[in-house]
Amino acid sequence: MLWGDGSAAAMAAADAAKAAVRTTANFDWTFITLLALVVVGVYVPQIKKKNWNGVFAALALYGVHWLYEIVNAVICHIWGYALWTVSPSSTTFILLIGVCWELSLMFSIAGFTADLLPEDKDKKILGINNRVFFAIGSALGFALFEIFLASTPAFIWVYKWWGFLPVFITTYIPFFLVSYLVYDMPRDKQKKVVGTLWICVAILLIVLIPLGVI
C-alpha cells in the first residue's frame, strides 16, 4: 500500500481512533514493561557508558518526532483527518491521533542508530556526505516498513495524496538528519538544540491538549 485510498473503511477506522485518543480502554501491563525496557535496558546503559552523543541524538530524533505528531494532530483537528492514524485495536494507549505508546517508545530509541555512523563525519559515500547518506538510508528503511504497516489494520492513511514518498521525504529524512547532525555537535550546542526542541514540545502539549485541539 503506497498511498492512502480515501475509502469509507479508512475514514471509519480513523474516526474510531479519534474517539479513542488517551482513553484507557485497552490499557494493560505491557505499558509499564516497555517503558522499563527502554529506560533501564537502553538509556541507562548508554548513560553509564557516557555515550552522550548517542543519547542526545536519540533525544533529538524523539523531540522532532513529537513535533511532527503534534502537527499531525492539529491537521486532524482542522481538516477532520490526520495524515497518519493509529488504530485503537493495535495499542494499549493512543497518545495523539498518529502515535501510540508502543510506537512512541520505538522512536525514543531510534536515534541510537547514530552510533553506527562512521567516525569521520566528513567521509563521503557514493559522493554524498555519510551523515546525509545514512539519514536517507535509515529514512528509506522506516518508510518501506510503513508501507507494510499501512496495509494492516494498525496504521491508517486516509488521504490519497499521502503515502510512502511524502513520508520518506518530509518525515523520516528530517527525523534522522536532525538526529545525526546533533550527534556531531559540540556538547553545549547539543544541549541547546535538544533543550529547545523539548521546551517547544512541552509548551505545545500544555497549551493544545487542554484546549481540545490535540
Disulfide bonds with the S-S distance in Angstrom:
none
